[in-house]
Amino acid sequence: MARTKRIKPDHMNMLLRQLSAMTGTGMTIAEAIKALAEDADDSPIRDLVAAMDRDLQGRKPAGEVIETHLPYIKGLPPAVFDRDLPAVSRLLSDIAEFGGKKQQLKRFSLLSFLYPGVVALLLFFVLNLLIILVVPMLASMYLDMGLALPLPTRMLIALSIFAQGWSSIILLLILALLAIVLWKKRYWLHALVDMLPILRELNRKIAGAQFARTLALLAKLNVPVQEMLRSAASSVTNLYYSRKIADIAGASRDFSQFIRQLREARLVPALVSHTVRAGERSATLAEALHESARFMEQDAEGSYNRIILLLYPVTMILLGLVVGFCIIAVYMPIFQIASLAG
């Protein structure tokens, strides 16, 4: 397999759009990939399409080649890429559109969390310096004076003693546990996040948009219902919701029951389930699913914006509370000394 990990998502979206445009003009997948292999200027893309071209020349089916070299396309059965060219062209275009929106949301997420993350990191280092270096010196001075220290000061000194002995060990354990969870047990991390009410609603909307988009793509190609449902479940990147959707799909006899159970599990809003059922009755299921995916994407973006708007003031409030507590704890004994001296 070509080294797809080095390829940027923007490059991958461009590759899919190029394949869509070429197959839309009547070129086969093999012809389009061969042309791209000859003309690609970008090194990662050139290496990728060259590897795909070699496999196609070795008589491998187009769907198998795409599944092997483009793991970016998740949840779609390889056989759909062996269908008629106009359908494949539309499919590749829709996948590129969805990938572009996902990448846009990821960039927005990184930029949005950059400020709170930097503030939290600076606060962590400043508090560590204060607690580990400054507080012990002040505590020694206060104890030598024989002062009866107020409660906030005693709490800060106790925290300082604890931090000097255990903070580094606890931090290493947390980082090690987080690394293990991210590496091996992402399902449990996703399940833990689902316990947080604000993030739960956001993740459900994102998962709903992902599987609705996959269902819309496959409905256009008249893929059998059970295969559609399995593919939709595997396309969801959140493993917790992917498993829940897969369980519902396995227990559903038809598409109507699947949508109804998703609604009962609160994985799709009522408006989406009504739209999809109406589309099924009017033989416009693909269009209904596509519009449902758009609706849930927009709804997820709105929820995300609200979270960001709340995150900034909450960050500043917490920063003020922590810094204010430290200042009060440090200065209260100084006020006592001043009053005694007066």
C-alpha positions as CSV (number, residue, x, y, z in Angstrom):
1,M,0.0,0.0,0.0
2,A,1.1,3.5,-0.7
3,R,2.0,5.7,2.3
4,T,-1.5,7.3,2.6
5,K,-0.7,8.5,6.1
6,R,1.5,11.2,4.6
7,I,-1.2,12.5,2.3
8,K,-3.1,15.5,3.6
9,P,-6.9,15.3,3.6
10,D,-7.1,18.3,1.2
11,H,-5.0,16.4,-1.3
12,M,-7.2,13.3,-0.8
13,N,-10.3,15.4,-1.5
14,M,-8.7,16.8,-4.6
15,L,-7.9,13.3,-5.8
16,L,-11.5,12.2,-5.3
17,R,-12.8,15.3,-7.1
18,Q,-10.4,14.6,-10.0
19,L,-11.6,11.0,-10.2
20,S,-15.2,12.1,-10.1
21,A,-14.7,14.6,-13.0
22,M,-12.8,12.1,-15.1
23,T,-15.3,9.3,-14.6
24,G,-18.1,11.8,-15.3
25,T,-16.7,12.3,-18.8
26,G,-16.9,8.6,-19.5
27,M,-13.4,7.5,-18.5
28,T,-13.2,4.2,-16.5
29,I,-11.6,4.2,-13.0
30,A,-8.5,2.5,-14.4
31,E,-8.1,5.1,-17.2
32,A,-8.6,8.0,-14.8
33,I,-6.1,6.6,-12.3
34,K,-3.6,6.0,-15.1
35,A,-3.9,9.6,-16.3
36,L,-3.4,10.9,-12.8
37,A,-0.4,8.7,-12.3
38,E,1.2,10.2,-15.4
39,D,0.4,13.9,-14.7
40,A,0.3,14.2,-10.9
41,D,2.8,16.8,-9.7
42,D,2.4,16.3,-5.9
43,S,4.7,13.6,-4.7
44,P,2.4,11.9,-2.2
45,I,-0.5,11.8,-4.7
46,R,1.8,10.6,-7.5
47,D,3.1,7.7,-5.4
48,L,-0.5,6.8,-4.4
49,V,-2.0,6.8,-7.8
50,A,1.0,5.0,-9.2
51,A,0.5,2.2,-6.7
52,M,-3.2,2.1,-7.6
53,D,-2.4,2.0,-11.3
54,R,0.0,-1.0,-10.8
55,D,-2.7,-2.9,-9.0
56,L,-5.3,-2.2,-11.7
57,Q,-2.9,-3.3,-14.4
58,G,-2.6,-6.5,-12.4
59,R,-6.3,-7.1,-13.0
60,K,-7.5,-6.3,-9.5
61,P,-11.1,-5.0,-9.4
62,A,-11.4,-1.2,-9.0
63,G,-13.4,-1.5,-5.8
64,E,-10.7,-3.7,-4.2
65,V,-7.9,-1.2,-5.3
66,I,-9.8,1.8,-3.8
67,E,-10.5,-0.1,-0.6
68,T,-6.8,-1.0,-0.3
69,H,-5.3,2.3,-1.0
70,L,-8.0,4.8,0.2
71,P,-8.8,3.8,3.7
72,Y,-10.0,7.4,3.9
73,I,-13.2,6.1,2.3
74,K,-14.7,4.3,5.2
75,G,-17.7,2.1,5.4
76,L,-18.5,1.7,1.6
77,P,-18.5,-1.9,0.2
78,P,-15.9,-2.2,-2.6
79,A,-18.5,-3.5,-5.1
80,V,-20.1,0.0,-5.4
81,F,-17.1,1.2,-7.3
82,D,-17.7,-1.4,-10.0
83,R,-21.1,0.1,-10.9
84,D,-21.9,2.3,-13.9
85,L,-19.6,5.3,-14.4
86,P,-22.2,8.2,-13.8
87,A,-23.1,6.6,-10.4
88,V,-19.5,6.2,-9.4
89,S,-18.8,9.8,-10.5
90,R,-21.6,11.1,-8.3
91,L,-20.4,8.9,-5.4
92,L,-16.9,10.1,-5.5
93,S,-18.0,13.8,-5.7
94,D,-20.3,13.3,-2.7
95,I,-17.5,11.6,-0.7
96,A,-15.1,14.5,-1.5
97,E,-17.8,17.0,-0.4
98,F,-18.3,15.2,2.9
99,G,-14.6,14.9,3.4
100,G,-14.1,18.6,2.8
101,K,-16.8,19.5,5.4
102,K,-15.2,17.2,7.9
103,Q,-11.8,18.8,7.4
104,Q,-13.3,22.2,7.7
105,L,-14.9,21.3,11.0
106,K,-11.7,19.8,12.3
107,R,-9.7,23.0,11.5
108,F,-12.4,25.1,13.1
109,S,-12.2,22.8,16.2
110,L,-8.4,23.1,16.5
111,L,-8.5,26.9,16.2
112,S,-11.4,27.2,18.6
113,F,-9.8,25.1,21.3
114,L,-6.3,26.7,20.8
115,Y,-7.0,29.7,23.1
116,P,-8.5,27.8,26.0
117,G,-5.8,25.2,25.6
118,V,-3.0,27.7,25.8
119,V,-4.6,29.5,28.8
120,A,-5.0,26.2,30.6
121,L,-1.4,25.2,29.8
122,L,0.0,28.5,31.1
123,L,-2.2,28.3,34.2
124,F,-0.8,24.8,34.9
125,F,2.8,25.9,34.7
126,V,2.2,29.1,36.7
127,L,0.4,27.2,39.5
128,N,3.1,24.6,39.6
129,L,5.8,27.3,40.0
130,L,3.7,29.0,42.7
131,I,2.9,25.8,44.6
132,I,6.2,24.1,44.3
133,L,8.6,27.0,44.7
134,V,6.9,30.1,46.2
135,V,4.4,28.5,48.7
136,P,7.0,26.4,50.6
137,M,9.1,29.5,51.3
138,L,6.1,31.5,52.5
139,A,4.9,28.6,54.6
140,S,8.3,28.3,56.3
141,M,8.3,32.0,57.0
142,Y,4.7,32.0,58.4
143,L,5.4,28.9,60.6
144,D,8.5,30.4,62.0
145,M,6.4,33.4,63.1
146,G,4.0,31.1,64.9
147,L,1.0,32.5,63.2
148,A,-2.4,30.7,63.3
149,L,-2.8,30.4,59.5
150,P,-6.3,30.9,58.0
151,L,-8.0,28.0,56.2
152,P,-7.3,29.1,52.6
153,T,-3.6,29.3,53.4
154,R,-3.5,25.9,55.1
155,M,-5.3,24.4,52.1
156,L,-2.7,25.9,49.7
157,I,0.2,24.7,51.9
158,A,-1.3,21.2,52.0
159,L,-1.7,21.3,48.2
160,S,1.9,22.3,47.9
161,I,3.1,19.4,50.1
162,F,1.0,17.0,48.1
163,A,2.2,18.4,44.8
164,Q,5.9,18.2,45.7
165,G,5.5,14.5,46.5
166,W,3.0,13.1,44.1
167,S,2.1,15.5,41.3
168,S,4.7,14.3,38.8
169,I,3.8,10.6,39.4
170,I,0.0,11.3,39.1
171,L,0.7,13.3,35.9
172,L,2.7,10.5,34.4
173,L,0.0,7.9,35.3
174,I,-2.7,10.1,33.7
175,L,-0.7,10.5,30.5
176,A,0.1,6.8,30.4
177,L,-3.6,5.9,31.0
178,L,-4.7,8.4,28.3
179,A,-2.2,6.9,25.8
180,I,-3.4,3.4,26.5
181,V,-7.0,4.4,26.1
182,L,-6.4,6.3,22.8
183,W,-4.2,3.5,21.4
184,K,-6.2,0.4,22.4
185,K,-9.6,1.3,23.9
186,R,-11.0,4.2,22.0
187,Y,-14.5,2.7,22.5
188,W,-14.4,3.3,26.3
189,L,-13.1,6.8,25.8
190,H,-16.1,7.5,23.4
191,A,-18.5,5.9,25.9
192,L,-17.0,8.1,28.7
193,V,-17.5,11.3,26.6
194,D,-21.1,10.2,26.0
195,M,-21.7,10.7,29.8
196,L,-21.2,14.4,29.4
197,P,-24.5,16.0,28.4
198,I,-23.2,18.8,26.2
199,L,-20.7,16.6,24.3
200,R,-23.3,13.8,24.1
201,E,-25.7,15.8,22.0
202,L,-22.9,17.1,19.7
203,N,-21.4,13.6,19.1
204,R,-24.8,12.1,18.4
205,K,-25.5,14.8,15.7
206,I,-22.1,14.2,14.2
207,A,-22.6,10.4,14.2
208,G,-26.1,10.9,12.7
209,A,-24.7,13.0,9.9
210,Q,-22.0,10.4,9.1
211,F,-24.2,7.4,8.8
212,A,-27.0,9.4,7.0
213,R,-24.5,10.6,4.5
214,T,-23.3,7.0,3.9
215,L,-26.8,5.8,3.6
216,A,-27.5,8.5,1.0
217,L,-24.5,7.5,-1.0
218,L,-25.5,3.8,-1.1
219,A,-29.2,4.5,-1.7
220,K,-28.3,6.2,-4.9
221,L,-26.6,3.0,-6.0
222,N,-29.5,0.7,-5.0
223,V,-27.4,-1.3,-2.6
224,P,-29.3,-3.9,-0.6
225,V,-30.8,-2.7,2.6
226,Q,-28.8,-4.9,5.0
227,E,-25.6,-4.1,3.3
228,M,-26.5,-0.4,3.5
229,L,-27.1,-0.6,7.2
230,R,-23.9,-2.4,7.9
231,S,-21.9,0.0,5.9
232,A,-23.5,3.0,7.5
233,A,-22.6,1.7,11.0
234,S,-19.0,1.1,10.1
235,S,-18.7,4.6,8.6
236,V,-19.2,6.3,12.0
237,T,-15.9,7.3,13.5
238,N,-17.2,7.3,17.1
239,L,-16.8,3.7,18.1
240,Y,-19.5,3.9,20.8
241,Y,-22.2,5.1,18.4
242,S,-20.9,2.8,15.6
243,R,-21.5,-0.2,17.8
244,K,-24.9,1.1,18.9
245,I,-26.0,1.7,15.3
246,A,-24.6,-1.7,14.2
247,D,-26.7,-3.4,17.0
248,I,-29.8,-1.6,15.8
249,A,-29.1,-2.5,12.2
250,G,-28.7,-6.1,13.1
251,A,-32.0,-6.2,14.9
252,S,-33.9,-4.4,12.2
253,R,-36.0,-6.2,9.6
254,D,-36.3,-3.3,7.2
255,F,-35.3,0.3,6.7
256,S,-38.4,1.7,8.4
257,Q,-37.8,-0.2,11.6
258,F,-34.1,0.8,11.5
259,I,-35.1,4.5,11.4
260,R,-37.8,4.1,14.0
261,Q,-35.3,2.4,16.5
262,L,-32.7,5.1,15.8
263,R,-35.3,7.7,16.8
264,E,-36.2,5.8,19.9
265,A,-32.5,5.6,20.8
266,R,-32.3,9.4,20.3
267,L,-29.7,9.0,17.6
268,V,-31.6,11.0,15.1
269,P,-34.1,13.9,15.7
270,A,-37.8,13.5,15.0
271,L,-37.6,15.8,11.9
272,V,-35.0,13.5,10.3
273,S,-37.0,10.3,10.9
274,H,-40.1,11.9,9.5
275,T,-38.2,13.2,6.4
276,V,-36.6,9.7,5.8
277,R,-39.9,7.9,6.1
278,A,-41.5,10.4,3.7
279,G,-38.7,9.9,1.3
280,E,-39.1,6.1,1.5
281,R,-42.8,6.3,0.7
282,S,-42.2,8.7,-2.2
283,A,-39.3,6.7,-3.7
284,T,-36.9,9.6,-3.0
285,L,-35.0,8.0,-0.2
286,A,-31.5,9.0,-1.4
287,E,-32.5,12.7,-1.6
288,A,-34.2,12.5,1.8
289,L,-31.1,11.0,3.4
290,H,-28.9,13.5,1.7
291,E,-31.0,16.4,3.1
292,S,-31.1,14.8,6.5
293,A,-27.3,14.5,6.5
294,R,-27.0,18.2,5.6
295,F,-29.5,19.1,8.4
296,M,-27.6,17.2,11.0
297,E,-24.3,18.6,9.9
298,Q,-25.7,22.2,10.2
299,D,-27.2,21.3,13.5
300,A,-23.9,19.9,14.8
301,E,-22.1,23.0,13.7
302,G,-24.6,25.2,15.5
303,S,-24.2,23.1,18.7
304,Y,-20.5,23.3,18.4
305,N,-20.6,27.1,18.0
306,R,-22.7,27.3,21.2
307,I,-20.2,25.2,23.1
308,I,-17.3,27.4,21.9
309,L,-19.2,30.6,23.0
310,L,-19.6,29.1,26.5
311,L,-16.1,27.7,26.7
312,Y,-14.4,31.1,26.5
313,P,-16.2,32.8,29.5
314,V,-16.1,29.6,31.5
315,T,-12.3,29.4,31.0
316,M,-11.9,33.0,32.1
317,I,-14.1,32.4,35.2
318,L,-12.2,29.3,36.2
319,L,-8.9,31.2,35.7
320,G,-10.1,34.0,37.9
321,L,-11.3,31.7,40.6
322,V,-8.0,29.7,40.8
323,V,-5.8,32.8,40.7
324,G,-8.0,34.7,43.1
325,F,-7.9,31.8,45.6
326,C,-4.1,31.6,45.4
327,I,-3.7,35.4,45.9
328,I,-6.1,35.4,48.9
329,A,-4.4,32.4,50.5
330,V,-0.9,34.0,50.1
331,Y,-1.9,37.5,51.3
332,M,-4.2,36.7,54.2
333,P,-1.3,36.0,56.6
334,I,0.4,39.2,55.5
335,F,-2.7,41.1,56.4
336,Q,-2.6,39.4,59.8
337,I,1.1,40.4,60.3
338,A,0.2,44.0,59.3
339,S,-2.7,44.2,61.8
340,L,-0.5,42.8,64.6
341,A,2.3,45.2,63.9
342,G,-0.2,48.1,63.9
